[in-house]
Amino acid sequence: MNIERFNIRDLPFIGHLQPAGWGDIAPNMLGYCLQDFCRPIKMVDKQRIVGVGALILHVDSAWLAHIIVDESYRGRGIGRHMVEHLVQEALIEGCSSVNLIATDLGAPVYQKVGFKAVGHYQFLNKTADYVPNNISECVRAGGKEYHQQVLEMDRHITGEDRSALIGSHFHQAVVYEEDAALEGYYLPTLGQGPIYAITERAGLALMELKYSHAQVAVLPQSNTVGLNFLLQSGFEKRPDTAIRMVYGRETLWRPTQIFSRIGGNYG
């Protein structure tokens, strides 16, 4: 078996890898192929793709995503081999921190490679309708004048320079601004729609906008303010959680200021 670069011509041949309960993996793998800061790979056995994965590179940090192995090939160390390959590629690229979000099933594989748990995410589903009384006047469409501020806030909250990832979504950003100061932003076109805010009022106001229609929520368990809002707004906790793990330097992220994550691939 060999590890090779995944490319767009491989997309029709990964349907058998689709995990139950996951969103369609094909659009994500296509996205990795089209973004120059991503390095998608495939594990090939006799011209059959038996595993895939991706490395997402920021300036000095990275994320692993969509590490998937064909069910009939599990237990052979393929997942660990792909993870080790991607970690080494990240280190070669100068990343001192490699991050990922693991399921309970995948966490032991990552621990064997040297990853450690640094946080947990809570999943919630909407079980009752929620209509806010009003949306704050501080919530507005984000124009070009906010772009640099959004980048700086993103770096402050995540501890990473993710300008390549979020820059293409600025044109449809929603921001919370009060007294001429940016306090939070929401990127509805990026993944599951991340909400980041340096104040609770900004985070909750943007949550009111998003969760008046969104049916699923995922945010760090340590953000109790956001969780309490959801529990009072027609959501219930799901039994499953996800584990945030890191290899190398832990980024100085601020989970209490994350009111909605991007997804399992970007945090």
N, C-alpha and C positions, 0 to 999 in steps of 0.2 A: 504494500500500500504506500502511496505517495501523497504528500501535501503539495497542492498546486494552487495557483491564483484562480479564484472564482471569477468568471466573466459573464456578461449578459447572455451569451449563447448557452449557458448552463441552466438558465431559469426554467425551461420546460422539463428539466430532469430532476427536480427536487421535491416533487409532490409527495413522494413516499416518505419524506423526512418530516412532514408537517406534524408537530406535536398536538395532541388533543388539548383543547382549551386555550390554545394560543391564537392570536390573530394571524391572518394569512402571512406567511414568511416571505413570499415572493416579492411583494412591494419593498420590503425592507432590504432584501438582498439586492434588488435592482438599485435602490438608493445608495447602497454601499459602492456599487460598481460605478456610479455616476459622480461620486464626490471624491475629490482628490485627496482628502484627508482621511479616507477610509481604506482599509486593506482587507477585503474579503478573501477567504480561502476555502478550499474543498479538500476532502480526503477521498482519494480515488482507489478503488480496488477492481482491477480488471475492467476498466473503463466505466465502472459504475460509481456514482457519487454516494458515498456511505456516511459522509459527515460534512458539515459546513461550520463556519465561524467567521467573525469579523473583528478587526482591530480599528478603533476610532482614535485618531491622533489629534490632540490639542497641542499647545505649545510645549509644555513640559509634563503633561499628564496624558493618560490614555484610558480607554474603556474597551472591554471585551464584550461582544454581543453575539446573540444567536449561535451559541455553541450547541450544536445538535448532532446527534449520532443516530443512524439507522437502528431501530429497535433490535433487529436481528444481528447487529454487530456490537451490541453493548457488552460490557464486561471484558473487553479485550484491550483496554487502555487507550482507545482511540481518542476519547474526549480529553484525557490528560495530555496526550501527545500534541493535540492541536492547541491546547491552552499553553503548554510550555513553548511551543513554536511562536505563538503570538506574543507572549510575554518577552521572549528574547528579541523579537522584532521591535517591540516597544522600547526596550532598553537601548537597542542599537540606534533608534531614532532620537534618543536623548530624554526619554520620559522617566522620571524618577518615581512616578506614582502610576500604578495600573489598577483600575477600578472595575467592578462589575456588580450586577445584582443577580443573586442566585436564588433558585428554588431550593426547597429542603432536599430534593433529590440530587441537585447538582452541587450543593455546598461541600460535601465530603471530597469530591474530585478536586475542587479548588483549594481546599485545605491541604491536601497532599502536595500541591505545587508550592504552597507557601502563603496563600491568601489568609487573611484574618477578618473576622466579622467586626464591623464598626457601626452598624445600625440596622434597623428593621423598618419595612414599609407595611402599612396597613391597607388592605383592600376593602372597599365598601360598595354596596349596590343600593340603588334607589328603590325603595319599596312603597313609597307614597309620594304623591305630587307635592311639589314645593313651588310656590309663587311668592317672590319677595314683595314686601309692601312698596318698596321703591328702590331705585338704583341711584347711588350717590352721584351728585353733580360733579364730583371730582373724578369720576370715571369717564374717560374720553378716548377717542381714536388717537393713536400715537403717530405723530408726524416725524419728519426728518430731524427736527430740533431735539428729539428725545434719544436719538440713536446712540450717541456717545454716553449719555447717562445710563441707558439700559445696559450697555457693555460694562460699564464700571460697576453697576449694581450686581450684574451677573457674576462678575469676577469676585466681588466682595462676598456674595452669598455662597458660591460654589467652590471658591478657592482655585478656580481654573480659568484660563483664557480660552473661551469657547466662541470667539468671534466668527470663525469659519462656519460653525454649526448654526448659530442663531442669526447671523447677519442677513441671510436671504429671507427671513421671516419678518423683518422690521416693517415692511410695507403693510402688514395686517396686524400690527400690534395694538393692544389696548393698554392704556396706562392709568394710573391713579396719581393725580397731582393736586397738592393742596398748598396754599400760600407760596406758589411758584416753585415748589420743591417736588421732585419725583419721589414717590414712596413705594411704588410697586408697578409691576407690569404682567401682562398675560399674553401669551403667544398662541392663539387658537389654532394656527396652521402647523405647528411643530409637534409631532407625535400626539400624545394625549392632551396637549394643551397646558404647558407649564405656567404656574403662577408663582412669582417670587415677590416678596415684599419686605421692606425693612421695618414696617409698622404693622401692628395687628389690624388697625382700621382699614389700611389699604388691602391687606390680604383678604379680609372678610368681605370687603366691598366687591373685590374682583371675583371671589367665590360666589357671591350672590348672583352675579351675572352669569358665570359659567354653569353653576349647578341648578339654575332655573330650568335648564334643558338637558344637561349631561346626566347619564344614567349610571355611570361608574366613576369611582374616585379612588385615587391612590396617593398617599402622602406619608411622610415619615411618622412613625409612632410617637416620636417626641414632640411633634407639633400638636399638643393637646388642645390648643385654641381652635385650630382648624378641624380637628376630629370632633370636638364638642359641637361646633357649628353644623357639621354634616349630620350628626346623630339627632340634632334638633330640627333638621330640615328634610326628613323623610328617608334618610339613609340608615342602613344597618351594616354592621361589621361582618365580613366574611371570615370563615375560619382560617383561610390560608394567608400567609404573609410572605414577604420576600426579604432576603438578607443582603445588605450592602457589604461588600468585602473589598479589601485593598491588598495589594502586593507592593512592598516598598514604603515610600513616604506617604503618610496619611494626609490627604488634602484637608485644609482648614475650612470645611464646609459648615454651614449654619442651618441645620435641618428645621429649626423652629421658624425659619423664614421661608420655607418651601411649603406652599399651600396647595400645590399640585405638581406632580413630577412630569417629566417628559415621557418616560417609558422605561422598560427594562433594559434598553440598549444604551440610553444616554444618562440615566439617573433622574 
